[in-house]
Amino acid sequence: MPLKSIPESLWLAETLRLSEARAGTLEDAEACRQARAGGGDLRQRLLVRARWLAQRDGLDRALGHWRQGAALALALLAALALGSGAGLALAALGDGSRPVNLLWALGSLLGLHLLTLAGWALGSLFGAGAGSLLGRLWLDLGQRLARDARSALLGPALLALLGRAGLQRWALGLLSHGLWLLALLAALAVLLVQLATRRYGFVWETTLLPSASFAALIHGLGALPALLGFAQPDLDLLRASGEAVVGGEAARQTWASWLLGVFLVYGLLPRALLALLCLWRWRRGLARLDLDTGHPDYLALRERLLPSSERLGISDAAPAQLYRPQAGSAPAGSARALLVAVELDERQPWPPREASGVEDAGILDDRDSRHRLLERLAGAPPARLLIACDPRRSPDRGTLALLGELARSAGQTRVWLLPAPPGATLDTQRLGDWQAALDALQLAHAGEAPWHWLEHGDD
């Protein structure tokens, strides 16, 4: 299956949908904010949200591991197919010490192939998942080889995405017919080598069934290959081979040509044509591959991603699993500088001084003020952002998450750990906790305000 032709954004969005349907909605306030800032319709915002959450939670890396595991699983299945095909040919002809029973040889070479081909045809006729056995084996083996717990839903999400576009049948069919084609090609190669290097005698035998029926069957099987130039045994050779091994060179070559022709026409040719058909339908159907934005799971996100009106002060339930915040930087949308404080008490003077060309965003002391500032920064990120924090407070997880989110909304960010106000003391242990937490976020910090950097962009 050509996985590279499947858009990663669609695959990740469908995987997140399945994950959230099972475990609940992820903490996605910043992801939704980024999606709203980017604009577009619901589909576009769903894809932006999915990409952001996948990068945050490592799902994009898990997808890379899954692709590697799937490629390795496909290589192993291909090697197994080649080995199985060679084994079928060796078992069908033997070592030349005994005559080759034509019907036993055909049964060995084409029996399992025809059974699975009939199963695929019935599955396609009645709408079942054709090639599901090999497909399920490939998915399970790929998941094991990926060795990444986060990739558990990537396989089911892929099948759901393909099934919605009507591509699952053709994708798994391409996998199934492709592997069978490899097996039959390996068998053909071994047949040619054996027939070229050993002398075989051919015979057909029956005890219970009429000899005339068997002779008619063998003659009928050779009719189509004869149209392609393969030898067709005449009635005298058919009758003689049913009674004993005919040892003449011409007889041996006739039966060898008949066997190869039947193998090509009823074995290789159907698999090759069906593989091409599946490949053609797959390529045509890729244009239909898309999200089902009318799915209830996606409609539940509509108001957050495409709100009918902007509302403030929405309180979301705490997520079942918290993630570790990380800082970063956004491309600066302007040359402006911004100064903001987080949860200061009344004894801390604010703003501490007037700075030339610096905008004061005030003090973030509640959810509404944080939400308004983040929405503002999502549309117009500043070039420089200085965040003032009171190190007498504990660096709790919510504050650190806010710092990381603010940092991702600005070109450059620094944190100013304010000195204690007159009459207050600063706990050195708590100051060390702040410094360690900011180092983990990879945020520059200092006990003195970098005013020159904030105003002019350099130190």
C-alpha positions in Angstrom: 0.0 0.0 0.0 1.6 3.4 -1.0 1.3 5.1 2.4 3.3 8.1 1.2 0.3 9.2 -0.9 -2.0 9.6 2.2 -1.9 13.1 3.6 -0.5 13.1 7.1 -2.8 15.9 8.3 -5.9 13.8 7.5 -4.4 10.7 9.1 -3.4 12.5 12.3 -6.9 14.2 12.6 -8.6 10.8 12.3 -6.3 9.3 14.8 -7.0 12.1 17.3 -10.7 11.6 16.7 -10.5 8.0 17.7 -8.3 8.7 20.7 -10.6 11.4 22.0 -13.7 9.2 21.4 -12.1 6.6 23.7 -10.3 8.6 26.3 -12.0 12.0 26.3 -11.2 15.4 24.8 -7.6 16.5 25.1 -6.5 19.8 26.7 -6.6 21.9 23.5 -7.1 25.5 24.4 -4.0 26.7 22.7 -4.5 24.4 19.7 -8.0 25.8 19.2 -6.7 29.3 19.6 -4.0 28.7 16.9 -6.7 27.1 14.6 -9.0 30.1 15.0 -6.2 32.5 14.4 -5.3 30.7 11.1 -8.9 31.1 9.8 -10.5 29.0 7.2 -13.4 26.6 7.3 -14.1 23.9 9.9 -12.0 21.3 8.0 -9.0 23.6 7.8 -9.2 24.4 11.5 -9.6 20.7 12.4 -6.4 19.9 10.5 -4.5 22.8 12.2 -5.7 21.7 15.6 -4.7 18.1 14.9 -1.3 19.0 13.6 -0.6 21.2 16.7 -1.8 18.5 19.2 0.2 15.8 17.3 3.4 17.9 17.6 2.8 18.6 21.2 2.0 15.0 22.2 4.5 13.3 19.9 1.9 11.7 17.7 3.7 12.9 14.5 6.8 11.1 15.6 4.8 8.0 16.4 3.4 8.2 12.8 7.0 8.1 11.5 7.7 5.0 13.6 4.5 3.4 12.4 5.5 4.0 8.8 8.9 2.4 9.4 7.3 -0.6 11.1 4.7 -0.9 8.3 7.5 -0.8 5.6 9.5 -3.5 7.5 6.4 -5.6 7.9 5.8 -5.4 4.2 9.4 -6.4 3.5 9.0 -9.4 5.7 5.7 -10.4 4.1 7.3 -10.0 0.6 10.2 -12.2 1.7 7.8 -14.8 3.0 5.8 -14.7 -0.3 9.0 -15.2 -2.3 10.1 -18.2 -0.2 6.6 -19.7 -0.2 6.4 -19.4 -4.0 9.7 -21.1 -4.4 8.6 -23.8 -2.0 5.4 -24.5 -4.0 7.4 -25.0 -7.2 9.9 -27.4 -5.6 7.1 -29.4 -4.0 5.1 -29.5 -7.3 7.9 -31.0 -9.4 10.1 -32.8 -6.9 13.6 -33.9 -7.7 12.9 -35.7 -11.0 13.2 -39.2 -9.5 9.5 -39.8 -9.8 7.0 -38.9 -12.6 5.1 -35.6 -12.0 1.4 -36.1 -11.5 0.0 -33.2 -13.5 -3.1 -32.7 -11.4 -1.2 -32.9 -8.1 1.3 -30.4 -9.5 -1.5 -28.0 -10.5 -3.1 -28.4 -7.2 0.1 -27.5 -5.4 0.8 -24.5 -7.6 -2.6 -23.0 -7.9 -4.9 -24.5 -5.2 -4.4 -22.0 -2.4 -4.1 -19.2 -4.9 -7.5 -20.0 -6.5 -9.1 -20.4 -3.1 -7.9 -16.9 -1.9 -8.8 -15.4 -5.3 -12.4 -16.8 -5.0 -12.6 -15.4 -1.4 -11.5 -11.9 -2.6 -14.0 -12.0 -5.4 -16.8 -13.0 -3.1 -15.8 -10.3 -0.6 -15.8 -7.7 -3.3 -19.1 -8.9 -4.6 -20.8 -8.7 -1.2 -19.0 -5.6 0.1 -16.8 -7.3 2.6 -13.2 -6.3 3.3 -11.3 -8.0 0.5 -7.8 -9.0 1.4 -8.6 -8.5 5.1 -6.6 -11.4 6.3 -3.3 -10.3 4.8 -4.2 -6.7 5.6 -4.8 -7.5 9.2 -1.6 -9.5 9.4 0.3 -6.5 7.9 -1.3 -4.0 10.3 -0.6 -6.1 13.4 2.9 -6.9 12.4 3.6 -3.2 11.5 2.2 -2.1 14.9 4.5 -4.6 16.7 7.6 -3.5 14.7 6.8 0.2 15.3 7.5 -0.3 19.1 5.6 2.9 20.0 2.6 2.8 22.3 1.3 6.1 20.9 0.8 4.5 17.5 -1.8 2.0 18.6 -4.7 3.9 16.9 -2.9 4.8 13.7 -3.8 1.5 12.0 -7.6 1.7 12.9 -7.6 5.4 11.9 -6.0 4.6 8.6 -8.7 1.9 7.9 -11.5 4.3 8.9 -10.1 7.0 6.7 -9.8 4.7 3.7 -13.1 3.0 4.3 -15.0 6.4 4.3 -13.5 7.1 0.8 -14.2 3.5 -0.4 -10.5 2.8 -0.7 -10.0 0.1 1.9 -11.0 -2.7 -0.4 -8.6 -1.5 -3.1 -5.7 -0.8 -0.7 -5.9 -4.2 0.9 -6.6 -5.8 -2.4 -3.4 -4.2 -3.8 -1.5 -5.6 -0.9 -3.0 -9.0 -1.2 -2.6 -9.3 -5.0 0.9 -7.8 -4.9 2.1 -10.4 -2.4 0.5 -13.2 -4.3 2.1 -11.9 -7.5 5.5 -12.0 -5.9 4.9 -15.6 -4.7 3.8 -16.7 -8.2 6.7 -15.0 -9.9 9.1 -16.8 -7.5 7.3 -20.1 -8.3 7.6 -19.4 -12.1 11.3 -18.7 -11.7 11.9 -22.0 -9.9 9.7 -23.9 -12.4 11.8 -22.6 -15.3 15.1 -23.5 -13.6 13.9 -27.0 -12.7 12.5 -27.7 -16.1 15.7 -26.4 -17.8 18.1 -28.4 -15.6 16.2 -31.7 -14.9 14.4 -34.3 -16.9 10.8 -34.8 -15.8 8.2 -37.3 -16.9 4.5 -36.4 -16.7 1.5 -38.5 -16.0 -2.1 -38.1 -14.9 -3.9 -40.7 -12.8 -7.3 -41.6 -11.5 -9.0 -44.6 -9.9 -12.6 -43.7 -9.1 -13.3 -41.1 -11.8 -13.7 -41.9 -15.5 -10.5 -41.4 -17.5 -12.4 -39.6 -20.3 -13.5 -36.9 -17.8 -9.9 -36.3 -16.6 -8.7 -36.1 -20.2 -11.4 -33.6 -21.1 -10.4 -31.5 -18.0 -6.8 -31.4 -18.9 -7.6 -30.6 -22.5 -10.0 -27.8 -21.5 -7.4 -26.2 -19.1 -5.0 -26.0 -21.9 -7.4 -24.3 -24.3 -6.7 -20.7 -23.2 -2.9 -21.1 -22.9 -2.9 -22.6 -26.4 -4.3 -19.2 -27.7 -1.1 -17.6 -26.3 1.2 -20.0 -28.1 1.7 -22.7 -25.4 1.6 -26.4 -26.4 -1.7 -28.3 -26.2 -1.4 -32.1 -25.9 -3.3 -34.1 -28.6 -5.7 -36.9 -27.8 -3.0 -39.6 -28.4 -0.7 -38.0 -25.9 -3.5 -37.5 -23.4 -4.5 -41.1 -23.6 -0.9 -42.4 -23.4 0.0 -40.2 -20.4 -3.0 -41.5 -18.6 -1.7 -45.1 -18.8 2.0 -44.6 -18.3 4.8 -42.1 -18.4 5.6 -41.1 -22.0 9.3 -40.9 -22.2 9.9 -39.1 -25.5 11.5 -35.7 -25.6 8.6 -34.1 -27.6 6.1 -35.4 -25.0 8.1 -34.0 -22.1 8.4 -30.6 -23.8 4.6 -30.6 -24.6 3.6 -31.3 -21.0 6.1 -28.8 -19.7 4.8 -26.1 -22.0 1.2 -27.0 -21.0 2.0 -26.8 -17.3 3.7 -23.4 -17.7 0.9 -22.1 -19.8 -1.8 -23.1 -17.3 0.2 -21.7 -14.5 0.6 -18.3 -16.3 -3.0 -18.0 -17.5 -4.8 -19.1 -14.3 -2.1 -18.0 -11.8 0.1 -15.0 -12.7 -2.2 -13.3 -15.2 -5.3 -12.9 -12.9 -3.2 -11.6 -10.0 -1.3 -9.1 -12.3 -4.5 -7.8 -13.8 -6.2 -7.5 -10.4 -3.2 -5.7 -8.9 -3.3 -3.2 -11.7 -7.0 -2.7 -11.3 -6.6 -2.1 -7.5 -3.7 0.3 -8.2 -5.8 2.2 -10.7 -8.9 2.4 -8.4 -6.6 3.5 -5.5 -5.1 6.4 -7.5 -8.5 7.5 -8.7 -10.0 7.3 -5.2 -7.3 9.4 -3.5 -9.1 12.6 -4.6 -12.0 11.5 -2.3 -9.9 11.1 0.7 -11.0 13.7 3.3 -12.4 14.2 6.8 -16.1 13.6 7.5 -16.8 17.0 9.1 -20.3 15.9 9.7 -19.2 13.2 12.1 -20.6 13.8 15.6 -17.0 13.8 17.1 -16.0 16.7 14.8 -19.3 18.5 15.2 -18.6 18.6 19.0 -15.5 20.7 18.2 -17.3 23.1 15.9 -18.2 25.7 18.5 -14.6 25.9 19.8 -13.0 26.1 16.4 -15.7 28.0 14.5 -17.7 29.9 17.2 -20.8 31.7 16.2 -19.8 34.5 18.6 -16.7 35.1 20.6 -17.2 34.4 24.3 -15.0 35.1 27.3 -14.6 33.2 30.5 -15.4 29.6 29.4 -14.4 27.1 32.0 -13.3 23.8 30.7 -13.1 20.6 32.8 -9.6 19.7 33.9 -8.0 17.1 31.5 -7.5 13.6 32.7 -3.8 13.8 31.9 -1.7 16.9 32.0 1.1 17.5 29.6 4.4 19.1 30.2 4.5 22.6 28.9 7.2 23.7 26.6 8.3 27.2 25.5 9.1 28.3 22.0 8.9 31.3 19.7 6.6 32.6 17.0 7.8 34.6 14.0 7.5 38.2 15.1 4.6 39.9 13.3 5.8 43.4 14.1 8.7 45.3 15.7 6.7 46.2 18.9 7.7 45.2 22.4 5.3 44.1 25.1 5.5 44.1 28.9 3.2 41.9 31.0 3.0 40.7 34.6 1.6 37.5 36.0 -0.3 37.5 39.4 1.3 40.4 41.3 0.0 41.6 44.7 -0.8 45.2 45.5 2.6 45.8 47.1 4.4 45.4 43.7 4.2 48.7 41.8 3.0 48.4 38.2 4.1 49.4 35.7 7.6 49.8 37.3 8.7 52.5 34.8 7.8 54.0 31.5 9.7 52.4 28.7 10.0 54.0 25.2 8.1 52.1 22.5 7.0 49.4 25.0 3.3 48.5 25.3 2.0 47.6 28.8 -0.4 44.6 28.7 -1.1 44.9 32.4 -1.4 42.2 35.0 -2.8 38.8 34.2 -4.6 37.8 37.4 -7.6 35.9 36.1 -8.7 33.6 33.3 -10.4 36.3 31.4 -7.3 38.5 31.2 -5.2 35.6 30.1 -7.6 34.6 27.4 -7.9 38.1 26.0 -4.2 38.6 25.8 -3.5 35.1 24.2 -6.2 35.8 21.6 -4.6 39.1 20.8 -1.1 37.7 20.5 -2.4 34.9 18.3 -3.3 37.4 15.6 -0.4 39.9 16.1 2.7 38.4 17.9 5.1 40.9 19.3 8.8 40.9 18.5 9.9 41.0 22.1 8.0 40.0 25.3 9.0 40.6 28.9 7.1 38.7 31.5 7.3 39.8 35.1 6.7 37.1 37.8 6.7 37.3 41.6 9.2 34.5 42.7 7.6 34.6 46.2 4.7 32.5 44.7 5.2 28.9 43.9 5.9 28.1 40.2 2.7 25.9 39.8 1.9 24.0 36.7 -0.7 26.4 35.5 1.6 29.4 35.6 4.4 27.5 33.8 1.9 26.4 31.1 0.9 30.1 30.7 4.5 31.2 30.4 5.1 28.6 27.7 2.0 29.6 25.8 3.0 33.3 26.0 6.5 32.5 24.8 5.1 30.6 21.8 3.2 33.7 20.9 6.2 36.1 20.6 9.4 36.3 18.6 11.6 36.5 21.7 10.7 36.1 25.4 12.4 36.8 28.7 11.2 36.4 32.2 11.9 39.0 34.9 11.9 37.5 38.4 10.9 40.6 40.5 12.8 41.5 43.6 10.9 41.4 46.9 9.0 44.6 47.8 10.1 46.7 50.8 9.5 44.8 54.1 9.2 41.4 52.4 11.8 38.6 52.1 12.5 36.3 49.2 12.8 32.5 49.9 16.0 31.3 48.1 14.6 27.8 47.9 11.6 29.0 46.0 13.7 31.3 43.8 15.8 28.2 42.9 12.5 26.3 42.0 11.6 29.2 39.7 15.0 29.2 38.0 15.0 25.4 37.5 11.4 25.5 36.1 12.3 28.3 33.7 15.5 26.5 32.6 13.4 23.4 31.9 11.1 25.6 29.7 14.3 27.0 28.0 13.2 30.6 28.9 15.8 33.3 29.6 15.4 34.8 33.0 17.1 37.4 35.3 16.5 39.2 38.5 16.9 42.6 36.8 14.7 43.9 34.0 16.4 43.9 30.6 15.0 47.3 29.6 17.5 48.0 26.9 16.8 44.7 25.2 13.0 45.3 25.5 13.2 48.8 24.0 15.9 48.3 21.3 16.2 44.5 20.8 19.8 44.1 22.0 21.7 44.1 25.3 
